[in-house]
Amino acid sequence: MTVTDNEVSKDSQLVDRAWNVLQDLIDGVVVREVRHVPRDHGVITEMYREEWDDTGLPVHQVYQSRLYPGAIGAWSCHQVSIDRLFVNQGHIKVVLYDGRPESGTFGRINEFHVGDMRPALVKIPTGVWHGLQNLGTTDALVVNLPTLPYQYEDPDHYRRPFDTAEIPYDWNVSGVSRVRSVKEG
Ligand SMILES: Cc1cn([C@H]2C[C@H](O)[C@@H](COP(=O)(O)OP(=O)(O)O[C@H]3O[C@@H](C)C(=O)[C@@H](O)[C@H]3O)O2)c(=O)[nH]c1=O
């Protein structure tokens, strides 16, 4: 194989020496990985601490979103409430798209694999589109601690179809997920 072959690409560094996945985060996105504490009769996993949370905003509500194997929940966005997602069961891919024209990372996409194998709290700022996919073979449970309680009469929830042309991301519905050409900034 000649390295000048057009379809060949060489990996850049993907993880650091502590196996942290390297990616330039969207402005305002925070990922706080935690570790399981196994013991004879089970596992303890911390999910949230005020000190991890740079919003400084209180927890008014906690809810759980169950995704069936293969399920995709995309795309959502909020204008006033910040999502603080913790995946505590299963394998969820969280994909974010910065839809804020005023942002220095406008157009950027982030992908995170979180859940049982990589428990983490993911903070998603307002204006950042987000989608979840359960890549596991069991139900996945996503806990959300939004900074504002759900308003039944007037939800702060904006949606785009999972296959919208406005977000350059193709979900893995046919075995292939990929970022389309991303125009940043
Ligand atoms: C968020 C929420 C929804 N609901 C109801 C309203 C709605 O008919 C039904 C499903 O809610 P949603 O359509 O918001 O669910 P969904 O589309 O799965 O989106 C949710 O998934 C997580 C991961 C997110 O990213 C959030 O944006 C959250 O909205 O549940 C509540 O009763 N209380 C709540 O706190």
The ligand as an ORCA input file, in Angstrom:
! r2SCAN-3c Opt
* xyz 0 1
  C     -37.999     15.714     30.368
  C     -39.365     15.301     30.852
  C     -40.289     14.752     29.998
  N     -41.509     14.401     30.459
  C     -42.459     13.781     29.524
  C     -42.813     14.713     28.387
  C     -42.673     13.898     27.145
  O     -43.982     13.586     26.660
  C     -42.031     12.594     27.544
  C     -40.702     12.408     26.861
  O     -39.905     13.557     27.193
  P     -38.914     14.073     26.075
  O     -39.686     14.108     24.808
  O     -38.280     15.326     26.582
  O     -37.846     12.893     26.054
  P     -36.632     12.823     25.042
  O     -37.050     13.269     23.698
  O     -36.105     11.456     25.209
  O     -35.561     13.876     25.576
  C     -35.029     13.741     26.867
  O     -33.914     12.923     26.721
  C     -32.743     13.417     27.388
  C     -31.558     12.513     27.210
  C     -32.463     14.761     26.867
  O     -31.496     15.006     26.154
  C     -33.463     15.747     27.225
  O     -33.435     16.789     26.240
  C     -34.837     15.133     27.419
  O     -35.801     15.997     26.818
  O     -41.828     12.644     28.959
  C     -41.879     14.566     31.788
  O     -43.003     14.230     32.185
  N     -40.997     15.115     32.651
  C     -39.759     15.494     32.239
  O     -38.959     15.985     33.062
*
